Amino acid sequence: MGKAGCESTLAENGQKGVELFSNSGPGWFDAILMDIRMPVMDGLEATRAIRALPRDDAKNVPIIAMTANAYDTDVQQSQDAGMNEHLAKPIAPQTLYETLARNIEKNQGQ
């Protein structure tokens, strides 16, 4: 359990992130923090791959971009890929916690 009362799983690249999600049980992950600039498969590709998986939670799990890419076009690319939120670095911890809580609560209400 982390400082904020959350457990986390780390994937060193987008492909590993897709594999971790694919191999997890439905509903295992409450949210995904996705870096845009990752090796092997970037965050946009990884998000599209997760959203395309044939399981209900893949369509609904909150995916939040955490990136240095901060232009309007970057935000639009994140949304187009299927991300729920786009947070530009540096990210204040409280902003991250509030974004996670809001998105997880909204997803659980669906």
CYANA upper distance limits for C-alpha pairs under 8 A (distance plus 0.5 A):
  1 MET  CA      5 GLY  CA      6.03
  1 MET  CA      6 CYS  CA      5.96
  1 MET  CA      7 GLU  CA      5.49
  2 GLY  CA      6 CYS  CA      5.68
  2 GLY  CA      7 GLU  CA      6.37
  2 GLY  CA      8 SER  CA      8.23
  4 ALA  CA     97 TYR  CA      8.42
 10 LEU  CA     17 GLY  CA      8.34
 11 ALA  CA     16 LYS  CA      5.94
 11 ALA  CA     17 GLY  CA      5.57
 11 ALA  CA     20 LEU  CA      8.10
 12 GLU  CA     16 LYS  CA      7.06
 12 GLU  CA     17 GLY  CA      8.05
 12 GLU  CA     38 MET  CA      8.36
 13 ASN  CA     17 GLY  CA      6.85
 13 ASN  CA     38 MET  CA      5.85
 13 ASN  CA     39 PRO  CA      5.99
 13 ASN  CA     40 VAL  CA      6.71
 13 ASN  CA     41 MET  CA      6.95
 13 ASN  CA     42 ASP  CA      7.87
 14 GLY  CA     18 VAL  CA      6.78
 14 GLY  CA     38 MET  CA      6.67
 14 GLY  CA     39 PRO  CA      7.50
 14 GLY  CA     40 VAL  CA      7.06
 14 GLY  CA     41 MET  CA      5.09
 14 GLY  CA     42 ASP  CA      5.95
 14 GLY  CA     43 GLY  CA      6.28
 14 GLY  CA     45 GLU  CA      8.10
 14 GLY  CA     46 ALA  CA      5.71
 15 GLN  CA     19 GLU  CA      6.74
 15 GLN  CA     40 VAL  CA      6.92
 15 GLN  CA     41 MET  CA      5.84
 15 GLN  CA     46 ALA  CA      6.98
 16 LYS  CA     20 LEU  CA      6.54
 17 GLY  CA     21 PHE  CA      6.73
 17 GLY  CA     46 ALA  CA      7.73
 18 VAL  CA     22 SER  CA      6.45
 18 VAL  CA     46 ALA  CA      6.52
 18 VAL  CA     47 THR  CA      8.48
 18 VAL  CA     49 ALA  CA      7.37
 18 VAL  CA     50 ILE  CA      6.50
 19 GLU  CA     23 ASN  CA      6.48
 20 LEU  CA     24 SER  CA      6.69
 21 PHE  CA     29 PHE  CA      8.09
 21 PHE  CA     50 ILE  CA      7.94
 22 SER  CA     50 ILE  CA      8.14
 22 SER  CA     53 LEU  CA      8.13
 24 SER  CA     28 TRP  CA      6.69
 24 SER  CA     29 PHE  CA      8.45
 26 PRO  CA     55 ARG  CA      8.08
 26 PRO  CA     56 ASP  CA      8.33
 26 PRO  CA     57 ASP  CA      6.65
 27 GLY  CA     57 ASP  CA      6.56
 29 PHE  CA     61 VAL  CA      7.87
 30 ASP  CA     61 VAL  CA      6.92
 30 ASP  CA     62 PRO  CA      7.70
 30 ASP  CA    104 ILE  CA      6.73
 31 ALA  CA     61 VAL  CA      6.15
 31 ALA  CA     62 PRO  CA      5.30
 31 ALA  CA     63 ILE  CA      6.44
 31 ALA  CA     64 ILE  CA      8.17
 31 ALA  CA    100 LEU  CA      7.71
 31 ALA  CA    103 ASN  CA      8.38
 31 ALA  CA    104 ILE  CA      7.13
 32 ILE  CA     61 VAL  CA      7.80
 32 ILE  CA     62 PRO  CA      6.68
 32 ILE  CA     63 ILE  CA      5.18
 32 ILE  CA     64 ILE  CA      6.66
 33 LEU  CA     63 ILE  CA      6.47
 33 LEU  CA     64 ILE  CA      5.45
 33 LEU  CA     65 ALA  CA      6.59
 33 LEU  CA     66 MET  CA      7.04
 34 MET  CA     43 GLY  CA      6.25
 34 MET  CA     47 THR  CA      8.40
 34 MET  CA     63 ILE  CA      7.10
 34 MET  CA     64 ILE  CA      6.29
 34 MET  CA     65 ALA  CA      5.32
 34 MET  CA     66 MET  CA      6.34
 35 ASP  CA     42 ASP  CA      8.16
 35 ASP  CA     43 GLY  CA      5.99
 35 ASP  CA     65 ALA  CA      6.31
 35 ASP  CA     66 MET  CA      5.53
 35 ASP  CA     67 THR  CA      6.11
 36 ILE  CA     42 ASP  CA      6.13
 36 ILE  CA     43 GLY  CA      4.56
 36 ILE  CA     44 LEU  CA      6.63
 36 ILE  CA     65 ALA  CA      7.08
 36 ILE  CA     66 MET  CA      7.41
 36 ILE  CA     67 THR  CA      6.29
 36 ILE  CA     69 ASN  CA      8.37
 37 ARG  CA     42 ASP  CA      5.93
 37 ARG  CA     43 GLY  CA      6.81
 37 ARG  CA     67 THR  CA      7.88
 38 MET  CA     42 ASP  CA      5.20
 38 MET  CA     43 GLY  CA      6.95
 41 MET  CA     45 GLU  CA      6.64
 41 MET  CA     46 ALA  CA      6.75
 42 ASP  CA     46 ALA  CA      6.65
 43 GLY  CA     47 THR  CA      6.46
 43 GLY  CA     65 ALA  CA      8.29
 44 LEU  CA     48 ARG  CA      6.82
 44 LEU  CA     77 GLN  CA      8.13
 44 LEU  CA     78 SER  CA      6.98
 44 LEU  CA     81 ALA  CA      6.15
 45 GLU  CA     49 ALA  CA      6.63
 45 GLU  CA     81 ALA  CA      7.93
 46 ALA  CA     50 ILE  CA      6.66
 47 THR  CA     51 ARG  CA      6.60
 47 THR  CA     63 ILE  CA      7.93
 47 THR  CA     81 ALA  CA      6.64
 47 THR  CA     82 GLY  CA      6.87
 47 THR  CA     83 MET  CA      7.37
 48 ARG  CA     52 ALA  CA      6.65
 48 ARG  CA     81 ALA  CA      5.93
 48 ARG  CA     82 GLY  CA      6.96
 49 ALA  CA     53 LEU  CA      7.08
 50 ILE  CA     58 ALA  CA      6.21
 50 ILE  CA     59 LYS  CA      8.28
 51 ARG  CA     58 ALA  CA      5.61
 51 ARG  CA     59 LYS  CA      5.63
 51 ARG  CA     82 GLY  CA      7.43
 52 ALA  CA     58 ALA  CA      7.75
 52 ALA  CA     59 LYS  CA      8.05
 53 LEU  CA     58 ALA  CA      6.51
 53 LEU  CA     59 LYS  CA      8.37
 54 PRO  CA     58 ALA  CA      7.90
 55 ARG  CA     59 LYS  CA      7.75
 56 ASP  CA     60 ASN  CA      7.29
 57 ASP  CA     61 VAL  CA      6.01
 60 ASN  CA    107 ASN  CA      7.06
 61 VAL  CA    104 ILE  CA      8.50
 61 VAL  CA    107 ASN  CA      7.36
 62 PRO  CA     83 MET  CA      7.67
 62 PRO  CA     84 ASN  CA      6.37
 62 PRO  CA    103 ASN  CA      6.51
 62 PRO  CA    104 ILE  CA      7.17
 62 PRO  CA    107 ASN  CA      7.52
 63 ILE  CA     82 GLY  CA      8.19
 63 ILE  CA     83 MET  CA      5.46
 63 ILE  CA     84 ASN  CA      6.00
 63 ILE  CA     85 GLU  CA      7.45
 64 ILE  CA     83 MET  CA      6.35
 64 ILE  CA     84 ASN  CA      6.25
 64 ILE  CA     85 GLU  CA      5.29
 64 ILE  CA     86 HIS  CA      6.31
 64 ILE  CA     87 LEU  CA      7.69
 65 ALA  CA     78 SER  CA      7.45
 65 ALA  CA     83 MET  CA      7.25
 65 ALA  CA     84 ASN  CA      8.47
 65 ALA  CA     85 GLU  CA      6.60
 65 ALA  CA     86 HIS  CA      5.05
 65 ALA  CA     87 LEU  CA      6.24
 65 ALA  CA     88 ALA  CA      8.39
 66 MET  CA     86 HIS  CA      6.86
 66 MET  CA     87 LEU  CA      5.49
 66 MET  CA     88 ALA  CA      6.43
 66 MET  CA     89 LYS  CA      7.13
 66 MET  CA     91 ILE  CA      8.45
 67 THR  CA     86 HIS  CA      8.20
 67 THR  CA     87 LEU  CA      6.96
 67 THR  CA     88 ALA  CA      5.60
 67 THR  CA     89 LYS  CA      6.04
 68 ALA  CA     88 ALA  CA      5.89
 68 ALA  CA     89 LYS  CA      5.48
 68 ALA  CA     90 PRO  CA      8.03
 69 ASN  CA     74 ASP  CA      6.35
 69 ASN  CA     75 VAL  CA      8.42
 69 ASN  CA     88 ALA  CA      6.93
 69 ASN  CA     89 LYS  CA      8.47
 70 ALA  CA     74 ASP  CA      6.51
 70 ALA  CA     75 VAL  CA      7.32
 70 ALA  CA     88 ALA  CA      5.92
 70 ALA  CA     89 LYS  CA      8.50
 71 TYR  CA     75 VAL  CA      7.01
 72 ASP  CA     76 GLN  CA      6.70
 73 THR  CA     77 GLN  CA      6.63
 74 ASP  CA     78 SER  CA      6.81
 75 VAL  CA     79 GLN  CA      6.81
 75 VAL  CA     86 HIS  CA      6.51
 76 GLN  CA     80 ASP  CA      6.50
 77 GLN  CA     81 ALA  CA      6.63
 78 SER  CA     82 GLY  CA      7.03
 78 SER  CA     83 MET  CA      5.92
 78 SER  CA     85 GLU  CA      8.27
 78 SER  CA     86 HIS  CA      7.24
 79 GLN  CA     83 MET  CA      5.50
 79 GLN  CA     84 ASN  CA      7.07
 79 GLN  CA     85 GLU  CA      7.90
 79 GLN  CA     86 HIS  CA      8.42
 84 ASN  CA    103 ASN  CA      8.31
 85 GLU  CA     99 THR  CA      8.41
 87 LEU  CA     91 ILE  CA      7.32
 87 LEU  CA     96 LEU  CA      8.47
 91 ILE  CA     95 THR  CA      7.30
 91 ILE  CA     96 LEU  CA      7.25
 92 ALA  CA     96 LEU  CA      6.99
 93 PRO  CA     97 TYR  CA      6.72
 94 GLN  CA     98 GLU  CA      6.59
 95 THR  CA     99 THR  CA      6.54
 96 LEU  CA    100 LEU  CA      6.61
 97 TYR  CA    101 ALA  CA      6.57
 98 GLU  CA    102 ARG  CA      6.53
 99 THR  CA    103 ASN  CA      6.65
100 LEU  CA    104 ILE  CA      6.45
101 ALA  CA    105 GLU  CA      6.44
102 ARG  CA    106 LYS  CA      6.60
103 ASN  CA    107 ASN  CA      6.57
104 ILE  CA    108 GLN  CA      6.62
105 GLU  CA    109 GLY  CA      6.79
106 LYS  CA    110 GLN  CA      7.27
